[in-house]
C-alpha cells in the first residue's frame, strides 16, 4: 500500500497539470488580496462600516476555501483530470495485473487526491492571508483573541476538503472519463450552490409567514447537510454553537464515509480494460 501510494503521489507531482495548479495557487494568492485592497482603498472607511462591508485577513483566508469560486473551484477539476488519466492510460489495469487489490488502488487514489487538494488549497489560503495582512488587519479583535476559533474553523474546512476528495474519487471511478467526471463535479457544485441561495431567499420569505412551521425545519435541515454551503458558516463569525459545530463535523464525515464506501463498491465491480 505504501509503495502504491508513493507511486501515485510521484505521478501527480510529475504531471504538468500539477504545476498548473501550483502556478494558479500563487496567482490567486497574490491577485485576490491586491484586488480587495484596490477596491477598498477607494471607499471611505466610515461608509464601509455603516454598510457592514469591511474587509479583513480572516475573510480573505477562509474565502480561499470556497468550493464555488476561484482556486477552490479549479483545483478539484484539475485533480479529477489527473486521476482519470490512470484509466485512460491503462495504469489502473496494470496495477491490477501486478497484484494490487482494487480496495488498495481506490484507497491510494483517495489519499493522493486528499493530500494534494488539502495541501494546495491550504497553501493558497495561507499565502492569501500573508499578502492580505499587508493591507488589512486579521480581524477587529485580532488573531490572539480569535486563535481558538481560527483553528476550529480550519479543522472544519479540512473536513470539507476531505469530503470533496471523496466526491472527486467517486466520480472518477464511476465515470472513468475525465470530461464526464469534470462535468458531474461542476454540476454538483452549481446545484448545491444554487440550493444555498434558494434557501437564503426562502428563509427570508418565510419571515413574512411565521405561521408555517414545517418549511423552516426542512430548510434548516437541508442547509445543515449541504456541505457546499458551509462557506457561509465556517470562518464568518467568532464562535460556533454546539449544534452548528456538530453539523459541520457530522455532515462531511458521514458524506466522506458514504462516498468512499460507494466508490469502493463501484470500483470493485467496474470492468477495467
C-alpha positions in Angstrom: 0.0 0.0 0.0 2.8 2.4 0.9 4.6 1.7 -2.4 1.4 2.2 -4.3 0.7 5.5 -2.6 4.2 6.7 -3.2 3.9 5.9 -6.9 0.6 7.7 -7.1 2.0 10.8 -5.4 5.0 10.9 -7.6 2.8 10.5 -10.7 0.7 13.6 -9.7 3.8 15.6 -8.9 5.3 14.8 -12.4 2.0 15.7 -14.2 2.1 19.1 -15.9 -1.3 19.9 -14.6 0.0 19.8 -11.0 2.4 22.6 -11.9 -0.5 24.5 -13.4 -2.3 24.1 -10.0 0.8 25.5 -8.2 1.0 28.5 -10.6 -2.7 29.2 -10.1 -2.3 28.9 -6.4 0.4 31.6 -6.4 -1.5 33.8 -8.8 -4.8 33.7 -6.8 -2.9 34.2 -3.5 -1.4 37.4 -4.9 -4.2 38.8 -7.0 -7.2 38.3 -4.7 -5.8 40.4 -1.7 -4.5 43.0 -4.1 -7.9 43.3 -5.8 -9.6 43.7 -2.4 -7.0 46.3 -1.4 -7.6 48.3 -4.7 -11.4 48.2 -4.2 -11.5 49.1 -0.6 -8.8 51.8 -0.9 -11.3 53.9 -2.9 -14.2 53.6 -0.4 -14.5 55.7 2.7 -13.9 53.7 5.9 -16.9 55.2 7.6 -19.2 54.3 4.7 -17.9 50.7 4.7 -18.6 50.4 8.4 -22.1 51.7 8.0 -22.8 49.2 5.2 -21.1 46.4 7.0 -18.8 45.7 4.2 -15.4 45.8 6.0 -12.6 43.5 4.8 -10.0 41.7 6.9 -7.4 39.0 6.7 -9.8 36.4 8.3 -12.3 36.9 5.5 -9.6 36.6 2.8 -8.2 33.4 4.4 -11.5 31.5 4.7 -12.8 32.7 1.4 -9.9 30.8 -0.2 -11.6 27.6 0.9 -14.8 28.4 -1.0 -15.8 25.5 -3.3 -17.8 27.6 -5.7 -15.3 30.2 -6.9 -11.6 31.0 -7.6 -9.0 28.4 -6.6 -11.3 26.2 -4.6 -13.4 25.5 -7.7 -10.5 24.9 -10.1 -8.3 22.5 -8.1 -10.8 19.6 -7.8 -11.5 19.8 -11.5 -7.8 19.6 -12.4 -7.3 16.8 -9.9 -10.1 14.9 -11.5 -8.4 15.2 -14.9 -5.1 13.9 -13.4 -6.7 11.0 -11.6 -8.7 9.9 -14.7 -5.5 9.5 -16.6 -5.0 6.3 -14.7 -8.0 4.9 -16.5 -7.3 6.4 -20.0 -3.6 5.4 -20.0 -4.4 1.8 -18.7 -2.4 2.4 -15.4 -5.2 1.0 -13.3 -5.3 -2.2 -15.3 -1.5 -2.6 -14.9 -1.8 -2.1 -11.1 -4.4 -4.9 -11.0 -2.3 -7.2 -13.2 0.6 -6.6 -10.8 -1.5 -7.9 -7.9 -2.8 -4.8 -6.3 -6.3 -5.2 -4.9 -8.9 -2.8 -6.0 -9.6 -1.6 -2.5 -5.9 -0.6 -2.1 -5.9 1.1 -5.5 -9.0 3.1 -4.6 -7.7 3.9 -1.2 -4.4 5.1 -2.7 -6.3 7.3 -5.2 -8.3 8.9 -2.4 -5.3 9.6 -0.2 -3.4 11.0 -3.2 -6.3 13.3 -4.0 -6.8 14.3 -0.4 -3.1 15.1 0.1 -2.8 17.4 -2.9 -6.3 19.0 -2.5 -5.7 19.8 1.2 -2.1 20.8 0.6 -2.6 23.2 -2.4 -5.8 24.8 -1.0 -4.2 25.3 2.4 -1.0 26.8 1.0 -3.1 29.1 -1.2 -5.2 30.2 1.8 -2.1 30.9 3.9 -0.3 32.8 1.1 -3.5 34.8 0.6 -3.6 35.6 4.3 0.1 36.6 4.3 -0.5 39.1 1.4 -3.8 40.2 2.8 -2.3 41.1 6.2 -0.1 43.7 4.4 -3.3 45.7 3.7 -5.8 44.6 6.3 -5.8 43.6 10.0 -6.5 40.0 10.7 -9.8 41.0 12.3 -11.3 43.7 14.5 -10.4 41.7 17.6 -7.0 40.5 16.5 -5.7 37.0 15.9 -4.8 36.4 19.6 -8.5 36.8 20.6 -9.7 34.5 17.9 -7.0 31.9 17.7 -9.2 29.1 19.1 -11.9 30.0 16.5 -9.3 30.1 13.7 -8.0 26.6 14.4 -11.5 25.2 14.9 -12.6 26.7 11.6 -9.5 25.4 9.9 -10.3 21.9 11.1 -13.8 22.2 9.7 -12.5 23.4 6.4 -10.2 20.4 6.2 -13.1 18.1 6.8 -14.9 19.7 3.9 -11.8 19.2 1.6 -11.7 15.5 2.6 -15.3 15.2 1.6 -14.6 16.9 -1.8 -11.7 14.5 -2.3 -14.0 11.5 -1.7 -16.5 13.0 -4.2 -13.9 13.6 -6.9 -12.6 10.0 -6.5 -16.1 8.5 -6.6 -16.9 10.5 -9.8 -13.5 9.4 -11.4 -14.1 5.6 -10.8 -17.7 5.8 -11.7 -17.2 7.8 -15.0 -13.6 6.6 -15.9 -13.6 9.6 -18.1 -12.1 13.0 -17.3 -14.7 15.0 -19.2 -17.7 13.3 -17.7 -16.2 13.5 -14.1 -15.5 17.2 -14.5 -19.0 17.9 -15.8 -20.6 16.0 -13.0 -18.5 17.7 -10.4 -19.2 21.2 -11.8 -22.9 20.3 -11.9 -22.8 19.2 -8.3 -21.1 22.5 -7.2 -23.6 24.5 -9.3 -26.7 22.7 -8.0 -25.7 22.8 -4.3 -24.6 26.4 -4.5 -28.0 27.3 -6.0 -29.6 25.4 -3.2 -27.8 27.6 -0.7 -29.0 30.7 -2.5 -32.6 29.4 -2.7 -32.6 28.5 1.0 -31.5 32.0 1.9 -34.3 33.6 -0.2 -36.8 31.0 1.1 -35.9 31.7 4.8 -36.3 35.4 4.1 -39.7 34.9 2.6 -40.8 32.6 5.5 -40.1 35.5 7.8 -43.3 37.1 6.4 -45.2 33.9 7.0 -44.4 32.9 10.6 -47.4 30.5 10.8 -45.7 28.0 8.6 -43.9 25.6 11.0 -42.7 22.8 8.7 -40.8 24.5 5.9 -38.4 26.3 8.3 -37.4 23.0 9.7 -36.9 21.5 6.3 -34.9 24.5 5.1 -32.7 24.3 8.2 -32.0 20.6 7.7 -31.1 21.0 4.1 -28.8 23.9 4.9 -27.1 21.9 7.7 -26.3 18.9 5.4 -25.3 21.0 2.4 -21.5 20.8 2.7 -21.1 23.1 -0.4 -22.9 25.9 1.5 -20.5 25.8 4.5 -18.5 28.8 3.2 -21.3 31.0 4.6 -20.9 29.4 8.0 -17.2 28.5 8.6 -14.9 31.3 9.4 -17.6 34.0 9.2 -18.1 34.7 12.9 -16.3 34.5 16.2 -17.6 31.2 17.7 -19.8 28.2 16.9 -22.8 26.9 18.7 -22.7 23.3 19.7 -25.4 22.5 17.1 -23.6 24.2 14.3 -20.2 22.6 15.2 -21.9 19.2 15.3 -23.5 19.5 11.9 -20.2 20.9 10.4 -18.4 17.8 11.6 -21.0 15.1 11.0 -22.2 16.1 7.5 -18.8 16.0 5.8 -17.6 13.0 7.9 -20.7 10.9 7.0 -20.6 12.1 3.4 -17.0 11.1 3.1 -17.6 7.7 4.5 -20.6 7.1 2.3 -18.8 8.2 -0.9 -15.7 6.1 -0.1 -17.8 3.1 0.6 -19.9 3.6 -2.6 -16.8 4.4 -4.6 -15.0 1.2 -3.4 -18.1 -0.8 -4.3 -18.4 0.7 -7.8 -14.7 0.3 -8.5 -14.8 -3.3 -7.3 -17.4 -4.2 -9.9 -16.1 -1.9 -12.7 -14.9 -3.5 -15.9 -11.4 -2.3 -16.3 -9.9 -2.5 -19.8 
